[in-house]
Amino acid sequence: MTSKRTKLQEDTHFLVLRLLQDNPEMSQRELAAAVGVSVGGMHYVLTAMIEKGLVKLGNFTAAQDKRRYAYTLTRKGVAEKTAITRRFLARKMEEYNALKAEIDVLTQQIDIDAELSPDGR
């Protein structure tokens, strides 16, 4: 069974990989704001991804500030993003199905309550 913390970490990695695939020039600050973590936390995530070989760090040549970096997904990073996407989608489908079942039960309960109500509401 996957812990809530592990799911949260995987969701963070999923979002970061997804954002970087489309916007490799995003800064750590921009990524942190988009994902909803601290800049220090984002630095930790990116460092771990670089060490795992998921992301490659390079200079962002179009930037005036040559200290800016581009975070490019490696082949391994693209494969990991695909695997995480599959797990993320499966988890969200389970959540959707559970929510839909709950909505169906509540809708039936409302219908039953309306039939039993003296004023028909």
Steps between C-alpha positions, in 0.01 A plus 500: 500500500632840403516759777343842469847657514624282213195593292563868572866468400405318182239765417767768551743314273224455242421871497867601483576260214189613316584868542863453401413303189303800371709778662863395562595862568279533809691617805492320832291785638247472215484121535454528878210744455335284231529180706425658837821422687776717643797603288724292728270203451513547125879515511497167687263342243702621202829389654355153561370483142839601364674236715253234379572597140145618431594861432809651342619845603625739234539872443200684364675672210219740409499659846676831560595374844747220423443354847162372381476130434289276282375175647465252217338161539723208410369186329487344844306805621246469219457129576456576872248774419302251292503242782398760759226627266356149475497459879360853548223436249410163656481663846285787370267255322456309829422829676257594223320165516472519879367856480253406226373208711456732798312753286271224372423386856430856615279567198298186574472602864368842399240335276393265782485787750292707258248217461475459877474870574146618576531807277671311213822703502 
